[in-house]
Amino acid sequence: MIVSYEDVAQSRPQKHSVSVIGIRWNAKRRTIVIGDRTVTLTPTEYHLLCSLQYGVPITYTDLVRTVYNCALDEKVRIMLDKHIDRIRGKIRGSGIYVYCVLTYGYLLFDELLPEEEG
């Protein structure tokens, strides 16, 4: 899903019980706990998601520099997107989601409920 930052901020669910703040992080085991659900991540996935943990958008360039320690180019961007897709699959249904902020980067945010989208 690709949205603008303003769309996400305006559509944020008010009745949602899980939030970015409620995630428990375990760097040693590379796991996150969301409610009663534990999600195990690869080292790269954990580092990417950890970079997004504050609920603010992070640029593609900053993510690539932090996680891969290289410059952003088309091949690296494809690799970044694939890792994000794998993370999304692992956290699907947990109440949080990694949003793509069009032409900017990524944002970890409360998942928009279907009846609140659109």
Biopython code that builds the backbone (N, CA, C, O; Angstrom):
import numpy as np
from Bio.PDB.StructureBuilder import StructureBuilder

atoms = [
    (1, "MET", "N", (0.842, -1.172, 0.000)),
    (1, "MET", "CA", (0.000, 0.000, 0.000)),
    (1, "MET", "C", (0.888, 1.236, 0.000)),
    (1, "MET", "O", (1.829, 1.330, 0.789)),
    (2, "ILE", "N", (0.596, 2.169, -0.870)),
    (2, "ILE", "CA", (1.337, 3.419, -0.951)),
    (2, "ILE", "C", (0.383, 4.553, -0.604)),
    (2, "ILE", "O", (-0.675, 4.698, -1.216)),
    (3, "VAL", "N", (0.762, 5.341, 0.368)),
    (3, "VAL", "CA", (-0.062, 6.456, 0.821)),
    (3, "VAL", "C", (0.836, 7.645, 1.110)),
    (3, "VAL", "O", (2.056, 7.511, 1.203)),
    (4, "SER", "N", (0.234, 8.783, 1.248)),
    (4, "SER", "CA", (1.002, 9.948, 1.676)),
    (4, "SER", "C", (0.985, 9.988, 3.199)),
    (4, "SER", "O", (0.106, 9.397, 3.826)),
    (5, "TYR", "N", (1.937, 10.672, 3.786)),
    (5, "TYR", "CA", (2.002, 10.782, 5.246)),
    (5, "TYR", "C", (0.730, 11.428, 5.788)),
    (5, "TYR", "O", (0.230, 11.018, 6.835)),
    (6, "GLU", "N", (0.206, 12.421, 5.096)),
    (6, "GLU", "CA", (-1.000, 13.104, 5.546)),
    (6, "GLU", "C", (-2.191, 12.151, 5.551)),
    (6, "GLU", "O", (-3.013, 12.202, 6.466)),
    (7, "ASP", "N", (-2.299, 11.266, 4.529)),
    (7, "ASP", "CA", (-3.393, 10.298, 4.478)),
    (7, "ASP", "C", (-3.355, 9.384, 5.690)),
    (7, "ASP", "O", (-4.393, 9.100, 6.288)),
    (8, "VAL", "N", (-2.163, 8.919, 6.058)),
    (8, "VAL", "CA", (-2.029, 8.022, 7.202)),
    (8, "VAL", "C", (-2.412, 8.748, 8.482)),
    (8, "VAL", "O", (-3.170, 8.216, 9.293)),
    (9, "ALA", "N", (-1.904, 9.942, 8.668)),
    (9, "ALA", "CA", (-2.164, 10.692, 9.892)),
    (9, "ALA", "C", (-3.652, 10.994, 10.049)),
    (9, "ALA", "O", (-4.180, 10.919, 11.159)),
    (10, "GLN", "N", (-4.333, 11.333, 8.959)),
    (10, "GLN", "CA", (-5.746, 11.671, 9.025)),
    (10, "GLN", "C", (-6.627, 10.437, 9.210)),
    (10, "GLN", "O", (-7.722, 10.546, 9.762)),
    (11, "SER", "N", (-6.173, 9.268, 8.759)),
    (11, "SER", "CA", (-6.987, 8.059, 8.810)),
    (11, "SER", "C", (-6.662, 7.170, 9.991)),
    (11, "SER", "O", (-7.200, 6.066, 10.085)),
    (12, "ARG", "N", (-5.814, 7.604, 10.882)),
    (12, "ARG", "CA", (-5.371, 6.769, 12.003)),
    (12, "ARG", "C", (-6.572, 6.291, 12.816)),
    (12, "ARG", "O", (-7.384, 7.101, 13.263)),
    (13, "PRO", "N", (-6.684, 4.979, 13.007)),
    (13, "PRO", "CA", (-7.813, 4.441, 13.769)),
    (13, "PRO", "C", (-7.800, 4.925, 15.218)),
    (13, "PRO", "O", (-6.751, 4.936, 15.863)),
    (14, "GLN", "N", (-8.933, 5.312, 15.714)),
    (14, "GLN", "CA", (-9.033, 5.775, 17.086)),
    (14, "GLN", "C", (-9.335, 4.634, 18.054)),
    (14, "GLN", "O", (-9.005, 4.726, 19.237)),
    (15, "LYS", "N", (-9.966, 3.547, 17.561)),
    (15, "LYS", "CA", (-10.377, 2.459, 18.430)),
    (15, "LYS", "C", (-9.399, 1.291, 18.409)),
    (15, "LYS", "O", (-9.709, 0.225, 18.941)),
    (16, "HIS", "N", (-8.251, 1.465, 17.820)),
    (16, "HIS", "CA", (-7.290, 0.373, 17.662)),
    (16, "HIS", "C", (-6.481, 0.184, 18.944)),
    (16, "HIS", "O", (-5.952, 1.151, 19.492)),
    (17, "SER", "N", (-6.384, -1.062, 19.426)),
    (17, "SER", "CA", (-5.724, -1.298, 20.705)),
    (17, "SER", "C", (-4.209, -1.429, 20.601)),
    (17, "SER", "O", (-3.513, -1.267, 21.603)),
    (18, "VAL", "N", (-3.684, -1.718, 19.413)),
    (18, "VAL", "CA", (-2.237, -1.882, 19.250)),
    (18, "VAL", "C", (-1.679, -0.606, 18.643)),
    (18, "VAL", "O", (-2.281, -0.019, 17.744)),
    (19, "SER", "N", (-0.529, -0.182, 19.139)),
    (19, "SER", "CA", (0.127, 0.986, 18.565)),
    (19, "SER", "C", (1.621, 0.732, 18.504)),
    (19, "SER", "O", (2.129, -0.204, 19.121)),
    (20, "VAL", "N", (2.307, 1.557, 17.770)),
    (20, "VAL", "CA", (3.759, 1.446, 17.646)),
    (20, "VAL", "C", (4.410, 1.496, 19.027)),
    (20, "VAL", "O", (5.418, 0.830, 19.266)),
    (21, "ILE", "N", (3.846, 2.269, 19.916)),
    (21, "ILE", "CA", (4.389, 2.415, 21.267)),
    (21, "ILE", "C", (4.306, 1.096, 22.039)),
    (21, "ILE", "O", (5.153, 0.829, 22.891)),
    (22, "GLY", "N", (3.303, 0.276, 21.752)),
    (22, "GLY", "CA", (3.082, -0.961, 22.482)),
    (22, "GLY", "C", (3.947, -2.138, 22.066)),
    (22, "GLY", "O", (3.781, -3.232, 22.607)),
    (23, "ILE", "N", (4.851, -1.957, 21.137)),
    (23, "ILE", "CA", (5.714, -3.044, 20.675)),
    (23, "ILE", "C", (6.870, -3.219, 21.650)),
    (23, "ILE", "O", (7.499, -2.243, 22.059)),
    (24, "ARG", "N", (7.149, -4.466, 22.019)),
    (24, "ARG", "CA", (8.311, -4.764, 22.852)),
    (24, "ARG", "C", (9.403, -5.326, 21.955)),
    (24, "ARG", "O", (9.173, -6.271, 21.200)),
    (25, "TRP", "N", (10.592, -4.739, 22.041)),
    (25, "TRP", "CA", (11.716, -5.068, 21.159)),
    (25, "TRP", "C", (12.760, -5.892, 21.912)),
    (25, "TRP", "O", (13.101, -5.572, 23.051)),
    (26, "ASN", "N", (13.269, -6.957, 21.278)),
    (26, "ASN", "CA", (14.329, -7.768, 21.860)),
    (26, "ASN", "C", (15.441, -7.893, 20.821)),
    (26, "ASN", "O", (15.376, -8.732, 19.922)),
    (27, "ALA", "N", (16.460, -7.048, 20.957)),
    (27, "ALA", "CA", (17.550, -7.015, 19.980)),
    (27, "ALA", "C", (18.373, -8.295, 20.003)),
    (27, "ALA", "O", (18.849, -8.743, 18.960)),
    (28, "LYS", "N", (18.543, -8.882, 21.171)),
    (28, "LYS", "CA", (19.358, -10.096, 21.282)),
    (28, "LYS", "C", (18.748, -11.255, 20.487)),
    (28, "LYS", "O", (19.458, -12.001, 19.813)),
    (29, "ARG", "N", (17.429, -11.393, 20.578)),
    (29, "ARG", "CA", (16.740, -12.481, 19.863)),
    (29, "ARG", "C", (16.163, -12.044, 18.518)),
    (29, "ARG", "O", (15.639, -12.858, 17.758)),
    (30, "ARG", "N", (16.268, -10.739, 18.238)),
    (30, "ARG", "CA", (15.701, -10.162, 17.017)),
    (30, "ARG", "C", (14.208, -10.490, 16.883)),
    (30, "ARG", "O", (13.737, -10.944, 15.840)),
    (31, "THR", "N", (13.491, -10.243, 17.975)),
    (31, "THR", "CA", (12.053, -10.465, 17.980)),
    (31, "THR", "C", (11.341, -9.193, 18.413)),
    (31, "THR", "O", (11.911, -8.326, 19.075)),
    (32, "ILE", "N", (10.088, -9.111, 18.022)),
    (32, "ILE", "CA", (9.209, -8.070, 18.528)),
    (32, "ILE", "C", (7.983, -8.776, 19.086)),
    (32, "ILE", "O", (7.569, -9.818, 18.577)),
    (33, "VAL", "N", (7.414, -8.212, 20.120)),
    (33, "VAL", "CA", (6.195, -8.754, 20.705)),
    (33, "VAL", "C", (5.122, -7.689, 20.568)),
    (33, "VAL", "O", (5.278, -6.560, 21.033)),
    (34, "ILE", "N", (4.026, -8.074, 19.919)),
    (34, "ILE", "CA", (2.897, -7.181, 19.703)),
    (34, "ILE", "C", (1.700, -7.849, 20.360)),
    (34, "ILE", "O", (1.187, -8.846, 19.853)),
    (35, "GLY", "N", (1.261, -7.312, 21.469)),
    (35, "GLY", "CA", (0.207, -7.969, 22.238)),
    (35, "GLY", "C", (0.736, -9.287, 22.767)),
    (35, "GLY", "O", (1.709, -9.312, 23.521)),
    (36, "ASP", "N", (0.095, -10.392, 22.373)),
    (36, "ASP", "CA", (0.565, -11.710, 22.789)),
    (36, "ASP", "C", (1.267, -12.458, 21.653)),
    (36, "ASP", "O", (1.523, -13.657, 21.759)),
    (37, "ARG", "N", (1.572, -11.753, 20.582)),
    (37, "ARG", "CA", (2.181, -12.360, 19.398)),
    (37, "ARG", "C", (3.665, -12.006, 19.322)),
    (37, "ARG", "O", (4.037, -10.835, 19.401)),
    (38, "THR", "N", (4.513, -13.034, 19.167)),
    (38, "THR", "CA", (5.946, -12.831, 19.010)),
    (38, "THR", "C", (6.312, -13.048, 17.543)),
    (38, "THR", "O", (5.936, -14.051, 16.937)),
    (39, "VAL", "N", (7.047, -12.093, 16.988)),
    (39, "VAL", "CA", (7.475, -12.164, 15.595)),
    (39, "VAL", "C", (8.997, -12.222, 15.561)),
    (39, "VAL", "O", (9.673, -11.337, 16.087)),
    (40, "THR", "N", (9.530, -13.266, 14.939)),
    (40, "THR", "CA", (10.975, -13.419, 14.805)),
    (40, "THR", "C", (11.402, -12.879, 13.444)),
    (40, "THR", "O", (10.794, -13.189, 12.420)),
    (41, "LEU", "N", (12.451, -12.074, 13.451)),
    (41, "LEU", "CA", (12.928, -11.411, 12.236)),
    (41, "LEU", "C", (14.373, -11.791, 11.957)),
    (41, "LEU", "O", (15.109, -12.188, 12.860)),
    (42, "THR", "N", (14.771, -11.665, 10.691)),
    (42, "THR", "CA", (16.173, -11.841, 10.344)),
    (42, "THR", "C", (16.928, -10.612, 10.859)),
    (42, "THR", "O", (16.300, -9.616, 11.217)),
    (43, "PRO", "N", (18.256, -10.666, 10.903)),
    (43, "PRO", "CA", (19.009, -9.478, 11.349)),
    (43, "PRO", "C", (18.681, -8.227, 10.520)),
    (43, "PRO", "O", (18.515, -7.145, 11.083)),
    (44, "THR", "N", (18.588, -8.362, 9.212)),
    (44, "THR", "CA", (18.291, -7.208, 8.358)),
    (44, "THR", "C", (16.874, -6.705, 8.604)),
    (44, "THR", "O", (16.659, -5.498, 8.713)),
    (45, "GLU", "N", (15.908, -7.614, 8.691)),
    (45, "GLU", "CA", (14.531, -7.214, 8.945)),
    (45, "GLU", "C", (14.412, -6.497, 10.282)),
    (45, "GLU", "O", (13.727, -5.479, 10.385)),
    (46, "TYR", "N", (15.073, -7.023, 11.299)),
    (46, "TYR", "CA", (15.009, -6.400, 12.624)),
    (46, "TYR", "C", (15.611, -4.990, 12.583)),
    (46, "TYR", "O", (15.046, -4.050, 13.142)),
    (47, "HIS", "N", (16.736, -4.859, 11.930)),
    (47, "HIS", "CA", (17.403, -3.554, 11.840)),
    (47, "HIS", "C", (16.524, -2.547, 11.088)),
    (47, "HIS", "O", (16.423, -1.388, 11.490)),
    (48, "LEU", "N", (15.893, -2.987, 10.003)),
    (48, "LEU", "CA", (14.993, -2.108, 9.253)),
    (48, "LEU", "C", (13.815, -1.666, 10.117)),
    (48, "LEU", "O", (13.512, -0.477, 10.219)),
    (49, "LEU", "N", (13.160, -2.643, 10.734)),
    (49, "LEU", "CA", (11.987, -2.325, 11.532)),
    (49, "LEU", "C", (12.349, -1.475, 12.741)),
    (49, "LEU", "O", (11.596, -0.583, 13.132)),
    (50, "CYS", "N", (13.493, -1.754, 13.323)),
    (50, "CYS", "CA", (13.966, -0.979, 14.472)),
    (50, "CYS", "C", (14.175, 0.489, 14.079)),
    (50, "CYS", "O", (13.923, 1.392, 14.876)),
    (51, "SER", "N", (14.631, 0.715, 12.860)),
    (51, "SER", "CA", (14.824, 2.085, 12.373)),
    (51, "SER", "C", (13.496, 2.836, 12.274)),
    (51, "SER", "O", (13.469, 4.066, 12.321)),
    (52, "LEU", "N", (12.402, 2.094, 12.137)),
    (52, "LEU", "CA", (11.075, 2.697, 11.979)),
    (52, "LEU", "C", (10.280, 2.752, 13.284)),
    (52, "LEU", "O", (9.130, 3.192, 13.284)),
    (53, "GLN", "N", (10.868, 2.316, 14.386)),
    (53, "GLN", "CA", (10.114, 2.106, 15.625)),
    (53, "GLN", "C", (9.515, 3.357, 16.260)),
    (53, "GLN", "O", (8.654, 3.239, 17.132)),
    (54, "TYR", "N", (9.935, 4.526, 15.860)),
    (54, "TYR", "CA", (9.440, 5.741, 16.517)),
    (54, "TYR", "C", (8.187, 6.311, 15.877)),
    (54, "TYR", "O", (7.676, 7.339, 16.321)),
    (55, "GLY", "N", (7.682, 5.647, 14.826)),
    (55, "GLY", "CA", (6.430, 6.074, 14.214)),
    (55, "GLY", "C", (6.533, 7.342, 13.397)),
    (55, "GLY", "O", (5.533, 8.030, 13.187)),
    (56, "VAL", "N", (7.735, 7.661, 12.933)),
    (56, "VAL", "CA", (7.924, 8.813, 12.049)),
    (56, "VAL", "C", (8.485, 8.308, 10.720)),
    (56, "VAL", "O", (9.203, 7.309, 10.700)),
    (57, "PRO", "N", (8.173, 8.977, 9.612)),
    (57, "PRO", "CA", (8.684, 8.516, 8.324)),
    (57, "PRO", "C", (10.206, 8.630, 8.244)),
    (57, "PRO", "O", (10.791, 9.620, 8.684)),
    (58, "ILE", "N", (10.831, 7.606, 7.678)),
    (58, "ILE", "CA", (12.275, 7.581, 7.465)),
    (58, "ILE", "C", (12.524, 7.504, 5.964)),
    (58, "ILE", "O", (11.900, 6.697, 5.276)),
    (59, "THR", "N", (13.413, 8.323, 5.458)),
    (59, "THR", "CA", (13.671, 8.350, 4.020)),
    (59, "THR", "C", (14.316, 7.050, 3.559)),
    (59, "THR", "O", (14.970, 6.349, 4.331)),
    (60, "TYR", "N", (14.113, 6.747, 2.273)),
    (60, "TYR", "CA", (14.759, 5.577, 1.672)),
    (60, "TYR", "C", (16.278, 5.677, 1.871)),
    (60, "TYR", "O", (16.932, 4.698, 2.231)),
    (61, "THR", "N", (16.815, 6.847, 1.636)),
    (61, "THR", "CA", (18.257, 7.060, 1.741)),
    (61, "THR", "C", (18.762, 6.776, 3.152)),
    (61, "THR", "O", (19.779, 6.104, 3.325)),
    (62, "ASP", "N", (18.060, 7.282, 4.153)),
    (62, "ASP", "CA", (18.481, 7.050, 5.542)),
    (62, "ASP", "C", (18.385, 5.579, 5.925)),
    (62, "ASP", "O", (19.267, 5.061, 6.610)),
    (63, "LEU", "N", (17.323, 4.899, 5.493)),
    (63, "LEU", "CA", (17.195, 3.468, 5.777)),
    (63, "LEU", "C", (18.338, 2.671, 5.153)),
    (63, "LEU", "O", (18.936, 1.811, 5.800)),
    (64, "VAL", "N", (18.630, 2.967, 3.902)),
    (64, "VAL", "CA", (19.694, 2.249, 3.192)),
    (64, "VAL", "C", (21.041, 2.524, 3.845)),
    (64, "VAL", "O", (21.842, 1.606, 4.026)),
    (65, "ARG", "N", (21.294, 3.759, 4.193)),
    (65, "ARG", "CA", (22.561, 4.116, 4.832)),
    (65, "ARG", "C", (22.701, 3.415, 6.188)),
    (65, "ARG", "O", (23.772, 2.905, 6.518)),
    (66, "THR", "N", (21.631, 3.392, 6.963)),
    (66, "THR", "CA", (21.660, 2.782, 8.291)),
    (66, "THR", "C", (21.747, 1.261, 8.237)),
    (66, "THR", "O", (22.533, 0.659, 8.969)),
    (67, "VAL", "N", (20.959, 0.645, 7.389)),
    (67, "VAL", "CA", (20.847, -0.815, 7.374)),
    (67, "VAL", "C", (21.901, -1.485, 6.508)),
    (67, "VAL", "O", (22.505, -2.476, 6.918)),
    (68, "TYR", "N", (22.125, -0.954, 5.317)),
    (68, "TYR", "CA", (23.053, -1.591, 4.376)),
    (68, "TYR", "C", (24.409, -0.899, 4.304)),
    (68, "TYR", "O", (25.356, -1.451, 3.743)),
    (69, "ASN", "N", (24.511, 0.297, 4.862)),
    (69, "ASN", "CA", (25.750, 1.079, 4.828)),
    (69, "ASN", "C", (26.256, 1.297, 3.408)),
    (69, "ASN", "O", (27.432, 1.087, 3.112)),
    (70, "CYS", "N", (25.345, 1.723, 2.536)),
    (70, "CYS", "CA", (25.720, 2.011, 1.144)),
    (70, "CYS", "C", (24.812, 3.113, 0.609)),
    (70, "CYS", "O", (23.902, 3.578, 1.295)),
    (71, "ALA", "N", (25.075, 3.513, -0.613)),
    (71, "ALA", "CA", (24.275, 4.553, -1.261)),
    (71, "ALA", "C", (23.019, 3.935, -1.869)),
    (71, "ALA", "O", (22.994, 2.752, -2.207)),
    (72, "LEU", "N", (21.992, 4.745, -2.001)),
    (72, "LEU", "CA", (20.733, 4.301, -2.594)),
    (72, "LEU", "C", (20.852, 4.314, -4.107)),
    (72, "LEU", "O", (21.210, 5.329, -4.704)),
    (73, "ASP", "N", (20.547, 3.173, -4.725)),
    (73, "ASP", "CA", (20.410, 3.102, -6.171)),
    (73, "ASP", "C", (19.239, 2.163, -6.462)),
    (73, "ASP", "O", (18.597, 1.673, -5.532)),
    (74, "GLU", "N", (18.958, 1.913, -7.717)),
    (74, "GLU", "CA", (17.786, 1.125, -8.088)),
    (74, "GLU", "C", (17.835, -0.300, -7.525)),
    (74, "GLU", "O", (16.829, -0.796, -7.018)),
    (75, "LYS", "N", (18.983, -0.954, -7.609)),
    (75, "LYS", "CA", (19.105, -2.328, -7.110)),
    (75, "LYS", "C", (18.945, -2.393, -5.594)),
    (75, "LYS", "O", (18.304, -3.306, -5.073)),
    (76, "VAL", "N", (19.520, -1.435, -4.895)),
    (76, "VAL", "CA", (19.412, -1.403, -3.435)),
    (76, "VAL", "C", (17.972, -1.099, -3.033)),
    (76, "VAL", "O", (17.470, -1.653, -2.055)),
    (77, "ARG", "N", (17.314, -0.232, -3.775)),
    (77, "ARG", "CA", (15.905, 0.098, -3.483)),
    (77, "ARG", "C", (15.024, -1.132, -3.654)),
    (77, "ARG", "O", (14.109, -1.349, -2.860)),
    (78, "ILE", "N", (15.284, -1.933, -4.673)),
    (78, "ILE", "CA", (14.529, -3.170, -4.889)),
    (78, "ILE", "C", (14.754, -4.121, -3.713)),
    (78, "ILE", "O", (13.810, -4.741, -3.222)),
    (79, "MET", "N", (15.998, -4.235, -3.266)),
    (79, "MET", "CA", (16.326, -5.090, -2.133)),
    (79, "MET", "C", (15.610, -4.593, -0.869)),
    (79, "MET", "O", (15.074, -5.397, -0.107)),
    (80, "LEU", "N", (15.600, -3.296, -0.649)),
    (80, "LEU", "CA", (14.919, -2.698, 0.493)),
    (80, "LEU", "C", (13.426, -3.026, 0.446)),
    (80, "LEU", "O", (12.846, -3.439, 1.451)),
    (81, "ASP", "N", (12.812, -2.843, -0.710)),
    (81, "ASP", "CA", (11.380, -3.121, -0.859)),
    (81, "ASP", "C", (11.058, -4.588, -0.585)),
    (81, "ASP", "O", (10.024, -4.890, 0.010)),
    (82, "LYS", "N", (11.923, -5.494, -1.007)),
    (82, "LYS", "CA", (11.699, -6.922, -0.760)),
    (82, "LYS", "C", (11.762, -7.239, 0.733)),
    (82, "LYS", "O", (10.955, -8.016, 1.242)),
    (83, "HIS", "N", (12.718, -6.637, 1.427)),
    (83, "HIS", "CA", (12.798, -6.849, 2.879)),
    (83, "HIS", "C", (11.556, -6.294, 3.573)),
    (83, "HIS", "O", (11.020, -6.922, 4.486)),
    (84, "ILE", "N", (11.106, -5.136, 3.148)),
    (84, "ILE", "CA", (9.904, -4.539, 3.735)),
    (84, "ILE", "C", (8.695, -5.435, 3.485)),
    (84, "ILE", "O", (7.866, -5.616, 4.377)),
    (85, "ASP", "N", (8.585, -5.998, 2.280)),
    (85, "ASP", "CA", (7.475, -6.903, 1.982)),
    (85, "ASP", "C", (7.507, -8.138, 2.883)),
    (85, "ASP", "O", (6.457, -8.600, 3.329)),
    (86, "ARG", "N", (8.688, -8.671, 3.154)),
    (86, "ARG", "CA", (8.800, -9.830, 4.051)),
    (86, "ARG", "C", (8.389, -9.457, 5.479)),
    (86, "ARG", "O", (7.723, -10.230, 6.168)),
    (87, "ILE", "N", (8.796, -8.261, 5.907)),
    (87, "ILE", "CA", (8.393, -7.782, 7.240)),
    (87, "ILE", "C", (6.879, -7.650, 7.302)),
    (87, "ILE", "O", (6.258, -8.074, 8.277)),
    (88, "ARG", "N", (6.284, -7.069, 6.275)),
    (88, "ARG", "CA", (4.831, -6.897, 6.241)),
    (88, "ARG", "C", (4.120, -8.238, 6.370)),
    (88, "ARG", "O", (3.115, -8.355, 7.071)),
    (89, "GLY", "N", (4.656, -9.247, 5.686)),
    (89, "GLY", "CA", (4.068, -10.580, 5.774)),
    (89, "GLY", "C", (4.128, -11.141, 7.181)),
    (89, "GLY", "O", (3.184, -11.784, 7.639)),
    (90, "LYS", "N", (5.220, -10.902, 7.859)),
    (90, "LYS", "CA", (5.396, -11.426, 9.215)),
    (90, "LYS", "C", (4.529, -10.707, 10.248)),
    (90, "LYS", "O", (4.114, -11.314, 11.235)),
    (91, "ILE", "N", (4.252, -9.421, 10.029)),
    (91, "ILE", "CA", (3.468, -8.664, 11.012)),
    (91, "ILE", "C", (2.001, -8.495, 10.600)),
    (91, "ILE", "O", (1.226, -7.839, 11.295)),
    (92, "ARG", "N", (1.630, -9.092, 9.467)),
    (92, "ARG", "CA", (0.249, -8.970, 8.974)),
    (92, "ARG", "C", (-0.737, -9.393, 10.062)),
    (92, "ARG", "O", (-0.569, -10.434, 10.697)),
    (93, "GLY", "N", (-1.755, -8.582, 10.264)),
    (93, "GLY", "CA", (-2.792, -8.888, 11.241)),
    (93, "GLY", "C", (-2.428, -8.564, 12.679)),
    (93, "GLY", "O", (-3.198, -8.857, 13.595)),
    (94, "SER", "N", (-1.269, -7.966, 12.887)),
    (94, "SER", "CA", (-0.808, -7.677, 14.251)),
    (94, "SER", "C", (-1.314, -6.335, 14.776)),
    (94, "SER", "O", (-1.239, -6.064, 15.974)),
    (95, "GLY", "N", (-1.821, -5.507, 13.886)),
    (95, "GLY", "CA", (-2.276, -4.181, 14.299)),
    (95, "GLY", "C", (-1.318, -3.072, 13.915)),
    (95, "GLY", "O", (-1.636, -1.894, 14.085)),
    (96, "ILE", "N", (-0.139, -3.431, 13.396)),
    (96, "ILE", "CA", (0.798, -2.426, 12.896)),
    (96, "ILE", "C", (1.122, -2.753, 11.443)),
    (96, "ILE", "O", (0.934, -3.883, 10.994)),
    (97, "TYR", "N", (1.606, -1.761, 10.722)),
    (97, "TYR", "CA", (1.880, -1.926, 9.299)),
    (97, "TYR", "C", (3.018, -0.998, 8.895)),
    (97, "TYR", "O", (3.173, 0.085, 9.460)),
    (98, "VAL", "N", (3.810, -1.423, 7.921)),
    (98, "VAL", "CA", (4.858, -0.574, 7.366)),
    (98, "VAL", "C", (4.293, 0.062, 6.098)),
    (98, "VAL", "O", (4.088, -0.609, 5.086)),
    (99, "TYR", "N", (4.048, 1.361, 6.174)),
    (99, "TYR", "CA", (3.491, 2.106, 5.048)),
    (99, "TYR", "C", (4.606, 2.704, 4.201)),
    (99, "TYR", "O", (5.647, 3.118, 4.712)),
    (100, "CYS", "N", (4.365, 2.739, 2.899)),
    (100, "CYS", "CA", (5.264, 3.431, 1.985)),
    (100, "CYS", "C", (4.754, 4.864, 1.861)),
    (100, "CYS", "O", (3.616, 5.092, 1.450)),
    (101, "VAL", "N", (5.591, 5.813, 2.212)),
    (101, "VAL", "CA", (5.258, 7.226, 2.051)),
    (101, "VAL", "C", (5.801, 7.622, 0.686)),
    (101, "VAL", "O", (7.010, 7.758, 0.500)),
    (102, "LEU", "N", (4.900, 7.805, -0.258)),
    (102, "LEU", "CA", (5.230, 8.007, -1.663)),
    (102, "LEU", "C", (6.353, 9.024, -1.870)),
    (102, "LEU", "O", (6.290, 10.146, -1.367)),
    (103, "THR", "N", (7.356, 8.625, -2.602)),
    (103, "THR", "CA", (8.550, 9.408, -2.964)),
    (103, "THR", "C", (9.403, 9.834, -1.771)),
    (103, "THR", "O", (10.272, 10.696, -1.908)),
    (104, "TYR", "N", (9.164, 9.240, -0.608)),
    (104, "TYR", "CA", (9.913, 9.651, 0.569)),
    (104, "TYR", "C", (10.606, 8.484, 1.264)),
    (104, "TYR", "O", (11.834, 8.456, 1.353)),
    (105, "GLY", "N", (9.829, 7.524, 1.757)),
    (105, "GLY", "CA", (10.411, 6.422, 2.511)),
    (105, "GLY", "C", (9.343, 5.538, 3.109)),
    (105, "GLY", "O", (8.329, 5.254, 2.471)),
    (106, "TYR", "N", (9.572, 5.099, 4.345)),
    (106, "TYR", "CA", (8.644, 4.197, 5.027)),
    (106, "TYR", "C", (8.297, 4.725, 6.407)),
    (106, "TYR", "O", (9.014, 5.534, 6.995)),
    (107, "LEU", "N", (7.152, 4.227, 6.906)),
    (107, "LEU", "CA", (6.610, 4.652, 8.181)),
    (107, "LEU", "C", (5.952, 3.458, 8.844)),
    (107, "LEU", "O", (5.139, 2.780, 8.216)),
    (108, "LEU", "N", (6.283, 3.186, 10.095)),
    (108, "LEU", "CA", (5.617, 2.150, 10.879)),
    (108, "LEU", "C", (4.480, 2.828, 11.627)),
    (108, "LEU", "O", (4.682, 3.815, 12.334)),
    (109, "PHE", "N", (3.290, 2.284, 11.459)),
    (109, "PHE", "CA", (2.112, 2.972, 11.981)),
    (109, "PHE", "C", (1.044, 1.951, 12.333)),
    (109, "PHE", "O", (1.132, 0.794, 11.920)),
    (110, "ASP", "N", (0.048, 2.361, 13.082)),
    (110, "ASP", "CA", (-1.101, 1.507, 13.345)),
    (110, "ASP", "C", (-1.735, 1.125, 12.012)),
    (110, "ASP", "O", (-1.831, 1.942, 11.096)),
    (111, "GLU", "N", (-2.163, -0.128, 11.923)),
    (111, "GLU", "CA", (-2.783, -0.621, 10.701)),
    (111, "GLU", "C", (-4.148, 0.027, 10.528)),
    (111, "GLU", "O", (-4.932, 0.106, 11.474)),
    (112, "LEU", "N", (-4.426, 0.489, 9.317)),
    (112, "LEU", "CA", (-5.738, 1.057, 9.032)),
    (112, "LEU", "C", (-6.729, -0.090, 8.900)),
    (112, "LEU", "O", (-6.476, -1.054, 8.177)),
    (113, "LEU", "N", (-7.842, 0.011, 9.587)),
    (113, "LEU", "CA", (-8.857, -1.018, 9.499)),
    (113, "LEU", "C", (-9.620, -0.852, 8.193)),
    (113, "LEU", "O", (-9.812, 0.281, 7.752)),
    (114, "PRO", "N", (-10.070, -1.951, 7.542)),
    (114, "PRO", "CA", (-10.732, -1.855, 6.234)),
    (114, "PRO", "C", (-11.886, -0.876, 6.190)),
    (114, "PRO", "O", (-12.027, -0.157, 5.201)),
    (115, "GLU", "N", (-12.729, -0.817, 7.228)),
    (115, "GLU", "CA", (-13.861, 0.101, 7.209)),
    (115, "GLU", "C", (-13.447, 1.554, 7.382)),
    (115, "GLU", "O", (-14.263, 2.454, 7.180)),
    (116, "GLU", "N", (-12.202, 1.800, 7.749)),
    (116, "GLU", "CA", (-11.725, 3.172, 7.934)),
    (116, "GLU", "C", (-10.879, 3.652, 6.772)),
    (116, "GLU", "O", (-10.519, 4.827, 6.718)),
    (117, "GLU", "N", (-10.554, 2.764, 5.837)),
    (117, "GLU", "CA", (-9.769, 3.158, 4.666)),
    (117, "GLU", "C", (-10.668, 3.877, 3.694)),
    (117, "GLU", "O", (-11.888, 3.713, 3.692)),
    (118, "GLY", "N", (-10.013, 4.698, 2.847)),
    (118, "GLY", "CA", (-10.695, 5.225, 1.721)),
    (118, "GLY", "C", (-11.270, 6.541, 1.873)),
    (118, "GLY", "O", (-11.876, 7.061, 0.936)),
]
sb = StructureBuilder()
sb.init_structure("model")
sb.init_model(0)
sb.init_chain("A")
sb.init_seg("    ")
for serial, (resi, resn, name, xyz) in enumerate(atoms, 1):
    if name == "N":
        sb.init_residue(resn, " ", resi, " ")
    sb.init_atom(name, np.array(xyz, "f"), 0.0, 1.0, " ", f" {name:<3s}", serial, name[0])
structure = sb.get_structure()
